[in-house]
Amino acid sequence: MTLASLNLQPVLPEIVLAAMACLILLVDPFLPKRGPTVSFVLSILTLIALFVITLVQMDDHVRMSFGDMVVNDPMADVMKLVVYVLVAAVFVISRTYLRQRGIDKGEYYMLGLFGVLGMMITISSNHLLLLYLGLELMSLAMYAMTAFKRDDGRASEAAMKYFVLGALASGILLYGMSLLYGVTGDLTLTAIAESVASGEESMALKAAVVLIVVGAVFKMGIAPFHMWLPDVYEGAPTAVTLYLAAAPKIAALALVLRLLVDGMGPLFADWQPMLIVVAMLSMAIGNVVAIAQTSFKRMLTYSTIGHVGFILLGVLAGTNEGYAAALFYTIAYAAMTIGGFGIILLLARQGFEAESLDDLKGLNDRSPVMAFVFLLLMFSMAGIPFTFGFWAKLAVLQSVVGIGLWWLATFAVVTAVIGAFYYLRAVKMVYFDAPEDTSPIEADANVRGVLVLSGASMLIFGLYPTGLTALSAGAFGL
């Protein structure tokens, strides 16, 4: 195999990112005082460069490279562009938080970029081994980031839980992949799909489907495999929680689509019922348990579990319209979660972590602009009409109604109505309760700017969702 036959152009963004992440790894030790600032600037410039490269290379055609191991299609391009924007927003909004706590180090940005590299590999994988390697690269970076505040016992505990249960999920997923390889005799997803379609079903193949679905939903934190998620999100530094909750969900959706749709599409009748069950459990458990939370961080975590259940509705529909709706919902969720956890960053200050719901009280008296941003975010999460979240929920509901699952759509609507209670309760605290802390909010213009953009996107895409809807549809050839 020659260098020319590898066709390196489709993987140019990954090559650039790997080189820049290694460069940032070397910068911090040699610039002890200015290293974090240089690392931050290099990271943002890298993400901008990746955005431009990917945008220039965007094409409606499917391009393969590295012996059909890597696929570069419209879905991969759209997902990568979204990941760049999300991670750049996380880096910008996290800078003040990290500096105030003395953990503004180049390692944060380096690990974040290696995590992005893992996401990009996962998104573009057409091979079981490459898919697994991308997933593990992303996971290892996030394990280290969770324990980034090394003198914090909660962060260390969260990292250990994340690592142990993540390793368990990886083992289950890898075992399922090995069974799939044993049955089909191939590691390439497209070849696996052809083999499965032309062959007879066996117990080994059914076991592979079960293990792969369990491993994938375990990694995504979907009920009933969600037990690690609240502890990890609450224990990790908020800047890390912001990273964990946003961009990796795009890669998680890509993992499910590559494995179940591209690789095991002919087995749709086997994996669809499993996704229906876990989606229903996620929507029910996430929205009901969130009501009982007194921690704003844990409330948003259980809210995340509920939202991922909605994302699965689009996947289990088994149509391109459903996959496009799932992508649209994931983008909406990521934008909402950056704003939600960003409010926690906004309210926190040196020596104080604003993790309780009571810390939201009287936010309108302290900052009317941020209170309005919070209102838009909560309304969008609740699915109030003419917000970003409303159209996202409507899209996935239409996809399941389109295949005749009216009862599932009805169940989803009921759980969404239940979830609206705790979102509106938080809004009530912001506008109608007296503040427990009357001190001014200490946040620089970058944090406020990102939060305002996040809140504005809820309104802009709520009033005009057509552009993003067309982008999501185009990712699946619609």
Residue pairs with C-beta under 8 A, 6 or more apart in sequence:
1 67
6 65
6 66
6 67
7 63
7 64
7 65
7 66
8 15
8 65
9 57
9 65
10 57
10 63
10 64
10 65
10 70
10 72
10 124
11 65
11 66
11 70
11 72
11 124
12 53
12 57
13 50
13 53
13 54
13 57
13 80
13 120
14 117
14 120
14 121
14 124
16 46
16 49
16 50
16 53
17 46
17 50
17 113
17 116
17 117
17 120
18 117
20 42
20 43
20 46
20 113
21 46
21 110
21 113
21 114
21 117
23 42
24 39
24 42
24 43
24 106
24 109
24 110
24 113
25 106
25 110
27 35
27 38
27 39
27 42
27 106
28 35
28 36
28 38
28 39
28 105
28 106
28 107
28 110
29 35
31 38
35 105
35 106
36 98
36 99
36 104
36 105
36 106
36 109
38 106
39 105
39 106
39 108
39 109
39 110
40 91
40 95
40 109
42 109
43 91
43 109
43 112
43 113
44 88
44 91
44 92
46 113
47 84
47 87
47 88
47 91
47 116
48 84
48 88
50 80
50 84
51 81
51 84
51 85
54 77
54 80
54 81
54 84
55 81
57 72
57 77
58 74
58 77
59 72
59 74
59 77
60 74
60 474
60 477
62 71
62 72
62 73
63 71
63 72
63 73
64 70
64 71
64 72
64 126
65 72
68 126
68 127
68 188
68 190
69 125
69 126
69 127
69 130
69 188
70 124
70 125
70 126
70 127
70 130
71 124
71 125
71 126
72 124
74 474
74 475
74 476
74 477
75 123
75 254
75 257
75 327
75 475
75 476
76 123
76 124
76 254
77 475
78 327
78 471
78 472
78 474
78 475
79 123
79 250
79 251
79 253
79 254
79 327
79 475
80 120
80 123
80 124
82 247
82 250
82 331
82 334
83 116
83 119
83 120
83 123
83 247
83 250
83 251
84 116
86 246
86 247
86 250
86 334
86 335
86 338
87 112
87 116
87 243
87 246
87 247
89 246
89 338
89 450
89 453
89 454
90 112
90 239
90 242
90 243
90 246
90 247
90 338
91 109
91 112
92 446
92 447
92 449
92 450
93 239
93 242
93 338
93 342
93 345
93 446
93 447
93 450
93 451
94 108
94 239
94 242
94 243
94 345
95 104
95 446
96 345
96 443
96 444
96 446
96 447
97 237
97 238
97 239
97 345
97 348
98 104
98 105
98 108
98 237
98 239
100 349
100 350
101 149
101 237
101 350
103 148
103 149
103 237
107 144
107 148
108 145
108 148
108 239
111 141
111 144
111 145
111 148
112 141
112 145
112 243
114 137
114 140
114 141
115 137
115 138
115 141
115 142
115 145
115 243
115 247
115 248
116 247
117 137
117 138
118 134
118 135
118 136
118 137
118 138
118 139
118 140
118 141
118 251
119 134
119 138
119 247
119 248
119 250
119 251
119 254
120 134
121 130
121 131
121 133
121 134
121 137
122 131
122 134
122 135
122 138
122 251
122 254
122 255
122 258
123 134
123 250
123 251
123 254
125 131
125 134
125 189
125 258
126 188
126 189
126 190
126 258
126 262
127 187
127 188
127 189
128 177
128 180
128 181
128 187
128 188
128 189
128 192
128 263
129 187
131 189
131 255
131 258
131 259
132 170
132 173
132 174
132 177
134 251
135 170
135 173
135 219
135 251
135 255
136 170
138 248
138 251
139 166
139 170
139 219
142 162
142 243
142 244
142 248
143 159
143 162
143 163
143 166
144 159
145 236
145 240
145 243
145 244
146 155
146 158
146 159
146 162
146 232
146 235
146 236
146 240
146 244
147 155
147 156
147 158
147 159
147 160
148 155
148 236
148 237
148 240
149 155
149 237
150 156
152 237
154 234
154 235
155 235
155 236
155 237
155 240
157 231
157 235
158 231
158 232
158 234
158 235
158 236
159 232
159 235
159 236
161 228
161 231
161 232
161 235
162 228
162 232
165 218
165 227
165 228
166 219
166 228
168 218
169 215
169 218
169 219
169 225
170 215
170 219
171 215
172 211
172 214
172 215
172 218
173 211
173 212
173 215
173 216
173 218
173 219
174 215
175 211
175 215
176 207
176 208
176 209
176 210
176 211
176 212
176 213
176 214
176 215
177 208
177 212
179 204
179 205
179 207
179 208
179 211
180 192
180 205
180 208
180 212
180 263
180 264
181 187
182 204
183 195
183 199
183 202
183 204
183 205
183 208
184 191
184 192
184 195
184 196
184 199
185 195
186 192
186 195
189 258
189 259
189 262
189 263
190 262
192 263
192 264
193 262
193 263
193 264
193 265
193 266
196 205
196 264
196 266
196 267
197 266
201 267
201 270
205 267
206 270
209 264
209 267
209 270
209 271
209 274
210 274
212 259
212 260
212 264
213 260
213 271
213 274
213 275
213 278
214 225
216 252
216 255
216 256
216 259
216 260
217 225
217 278
218 225
219 252
219 255
220 249
220 252
220 255
220 256
220 308
221 228
221 229
221 304
221 305
221 308
222 278
222 279
222 281
222 282
222 305
222 308
222 309
222 312
223 278
223 281
223 282
223 284
223 285
223 286
223 305
223 309
224 278
224 281
224 285
225 278
226 282
226 285
226 286
226 305
229 301
229 304
229 305
230 298
230 301
230 302
232 244
233 241
233 244
233 245
233 297
233 298
233 300
233 301
233 304
234 241
234 295
234 297
234 298
234 301
234 355
236 244
238 297
238 341
238 344
238 345
238 348
238 353
238 355
239 345
241 297
241 341
242 337
242 338
242 341
242 342
242 345
245 300
245 301
245 304
245 337
245 338
245 341
246 334
246 337
246 338
247 334
249 308
249 311
249 330
249 333
249 334
250 330
250 331
250 334
253 311
253 315
253 326
253 327
253 330
256 312
256 315
257 315
257 323
257 326
260 271
260 315
261 315
261 323
264 270
264 271
268 318
272 316
272 318
275 312
275 315
275 316
276 316
276 405
276 408
278 309
278 312
279 309
279 310
279 312
279 313
279 316
279 408
280 309
280 408
280 411
281 309
282 305
282 306
282 308
282 309
282 312
283 306
283 309
283 310
283 411
283 412
283 415
283 416
284 309
284 415
285 302
285 305
285 306
286 302
286 303
286 304
286 305
286 306
286 307
286 308
286 309
286 415
286 419
287 302
287 303
287 306
287 415
287 416
287 418
287 419
287 422
288 415
288 418
289 302
290 298
290 299
290 302
290 303
290 306
290 419
290 422
291 418
291 421
291 422
293 299
293 302
293 357
293 422
294 356
294 357
294 358
295 355
295 356
295 357
296 344
296 354
296 355
296 356
296 357
296 359
296 360
296 426
297 341
297 344
297 355
299 357
299 422
299 426
300 337
300 340
300 341
303 340
303 381
303 419
303 422
303 423
304 333
304 337
306 415
306 419
307 329
307 333
307 381
308 333
309 412
309 415
310 329
310 392
310 393
310 396
310 412
310 416
311 326
311 329
311 330
311 333
311 396
312 326
313 322
313 325
313 326
313 396
313 397
313 399
313 400
313 408
313 409
313 412
314 322
314 323
314 324
314 325
314 326
314 327
314 329
314 395
314 396
314 399
315 322
315 323
315 326
316 322
316 400
317 323
317 325
317 396
317 399
317 400
317 402
317 403
317 405
318 403
319 399
319 402
319 403
320 476
320 477
320 478
321 398
321 399
321 402
321 473
321 478
322 396
322 399
322 400
322 402
322 403
323 476
324 395
324 469
324 472
324 473
324 475
324 476
324 478
325 392
325 395
325 396
325 398
325 399
325 472
326 396
326 399
327 472
327 475
327 476
328 391
328 392
328 395
328 468
328 469
328 472
329 392
329 393
329 395
329 396
331 468
331 472
332 380
332 388
332 389
332 391
332 392
332 461
333 392
335 388
335 454
335 457
335 458
336 377
336 380
336 381
336 388
336 389
336 454
336 458
338 450
338 454
339 373
339 374
339 377
339 451
339 454
339 455
339 458
340 377
340 381
342 447
342 450
342 451
342 454
343 360
343 370
343 373
343 374
343 377
343 451
344 353
344 354
344 355
345 443
345 447
346 354
346 370
346 441
346 443
346 447
346 448
346 451
347 354
347 359
347 360
347 363
347 441
348 354
349 439
349 442
357 425
357 426
357 429
358 429
358 436
359 436
359 437
360 374
360 426
360 429
360 430
361 429
361 430
361 433
361 434
361 435
361 436
362 430
362 433
362 434
362 435
362 436
362 438
363 370
363 371
363 374
363 429
363 430
363 435
364 371
364 430
364 431
365 434
365 435
365 438
366 435
366 438
366 440
366 441
367 441
369 448
369 452
370 441
370 448
370 451
371 430
371 431
372 455
373 451
373 452
373 454
373 455
374 426
374 427
374 430
374 455
375 427
375 430
375 431
376 387
376 455
376 456
376 458
376 459
377 454
377 455
377 458
378 423
378 424
378 426
378 427
379 387
379 389
379 423
379 427
379 458
380 387
380 388
380 389
380 390
380 458
380 462
381 389
381 419
381 423
382 389
382 416
382 419
382 420
382 423
382 424
383 389
383 390
383 392
383 393
383 416
383 420
384 390
384 420
386 462
386 463
387 458
387 459
387 462
388 457
388 458
388 459
388 460
388 461
388 462
388 465
389 458
389 462
390 462
391 461
391 462
391 465
391 469
393 412
393 416
395 469
396 412
397 409
397 412
397 413
400 408
400 409
400 412
401 409
461 468
